[in-house]
């Protein structure tokens, strides 16, 4: 799949009836890249390398059924959950989610097995 690219080599995808531009990937995995969103720095976009129909159904369900974030009252985000779908030519190619501040994060095993 080829996303439309502008002259600055940013990815251009459709979200919520408007185009968004994604900066360079900040992370990459086996099934997707994670991008910062140029106009919404509090968000990141997960864009799948090879999206297919099963993603659309699963992601639509996730967007419609977010979990309760236990830190929401403190205006902090602790759960990176799909908040909006990202599409390209009508195909769901990924989703937006809150960008987590990982500067003080530590691997989960350290929480359970600290000395």
Phi, psi and omega per residue, in radians:
X1 nan 2.401 -3.132
X2 -2.038 2.056 3.056
X3 -1.439 2.638 3.107
X4 -1.148 2.369 -3.093
X5 -2.161 2.382 3.097
X6 -1.585 -3.084 -3.037
X7 -1.163 -0.345 3.125
X8 -1.537 0.115 -3.126
X9 1.112 0.430 3.020
X10 -1.540 2.589 3.080
X11 -1.348 2.416 -3.134
X12 -2.059 2.011 -3.136
X13 -2.319 2.906 -3.052
X14 -1.720 2.345 3.090
X15 -2.619 2.280 3.031
X16 0.864 0.884 3.066
X17 1.153 0.314 3.078
X18 -2.609 2.809 3.113
X19 -1.472 2.521 3.004
X20 -2.152 2.676 3.109
X21 -1.985 2.328 -3.112
X22 -1.865 2.362 3.091
X23 -1.331 -3.003 3.109
X24 -1.029 2.623 3.121
X25 -1.055 2.443 3.054
X26 -1.814 -0.119 3.109
X27 -2.825 2.717 -3.132
X28 -2.582 2.488 3.115
X29 -2.438 -2.984 -3.090
X30 -1.114 -0.536 -3.077
X31 -1.991 -0.201 -3.051
X32 -2.825 2.895 2.966
X33 -1.913 2.653 3.050
X34 -1.931 2.241 -3.097
X35 -2.117 2.583 2.913
X36 -1.387 2.662 -3.132
X37 -1.790 2.089 -2.992
X38 -0.985 -0.793 -3.048
X39 -1.601 -0.092 3.139
X40 -2.369 1.355 -3.031
X41 -1.119 -0.258 3.097
X42 -1.406 -0.044 -3.123
X43 -2.075 2.751 2.915
X44 -2.229 2.783 3.109
X45 -2.081 2.281 3.015
X46 -1.730 2.064 -3.108
X47 -2.074 2.094 -3.071
X48 -1.267 2.516 3.086
X49 -1.160 -0.760 -3.115
X50 -2.346 1.342 -3.107
X51 -1.175 2.648 3.068
X52 -2.546 3.032 -3.035
X53 -0.991 -0.566 -3.142
X54 -1.092 -0.581 3.099
X55 -1.095 -0.755 -3.075
X56 -1.006 -0.817 -3.110
X57 -1.150 -0.816 -3.127
X58 -1.104 -0.804 -3.091
X59 -1.203 -0.648 3.082
X60 -1.078 -0.691 3.090
X61 -1.127 -0.762 -3.136
X62 -1.086 -0.782 -3.138
X63 -1.073 -0.687 -3.110
X64 -1.343 -0.276 -3.040
X65 -2.334 1.117 -3.122
X66 -1.259 2.605 3.067
X67 -1.334 2.857 3.044
X68 -1.359 2.204 3.119
X69 -1.548 2.039 -3.082
X70 -1.122 -0.286 3.140
X71 -1.780 0.122 -3.072
X72 -1.016 -0.661 -3.121
X73 -1.163 -0.393 3.115
X74 -1.610 0.132 -3.127
X75 1.058 0.498 3.031
X76 -1.981 2.699 3.132
X77 -1.904 2.239 3.106
X78 -2.067 -0.129 -3.126
X79 -2.212 2.116 3.063
X80 -1.569 1.609 -3.054
X81 -2.032 2.580 3.119
X82 -1.016 2.198 3.138
X83 -1.958 -0.508 3.135
X84 -2.604 2.572 3.105
X85 -1.437 2.576 3.044
X86 -2.005 2.257 -3.090
X87 -2.179 2.773 3.038
X88 -2.429 2.032 -3.111
X89 0.942 0.695 3.090
X90 1.483 -0.157 -3.138
X91 -1.671 2.290 3.065
X92 -1.216 2.091 -3.104
X93 -1.956 -0.120 -3.129
X94 2.985 -2.766 -3.106
X95 -2.712 2.808 3.020
X96 -1.683 2.606 3.065
X97 -2.629 2.789 3.118
X98 -1.095 2.528 3.056
X99 -1.485 2.167 -3.134
X100 -1.529 2.496 3.028
X101 -1.440 1.852 -3.093
X102 -1.741 0.176 -3.070
X103 -1.078 -0.497 3.138
X104 -1.945 0.188 -3.112
X105 -1.314 2.694 3.044
X106 -2.423 2.731 -3.135
X107 -0.981 2.497 -3.054
X108 -1.055 -0.560 -3.131
X109 -1.104 -0.441 3.111
X110 -1.240 -0.475 3.107
X111 -1.259 -0.636 -3.088
X112 -1.531 -0.515 -3.040
X113 -2.125 0.753 3.135
X114 -1.356 2.599 -3.101
X115 -1.737 nan nan
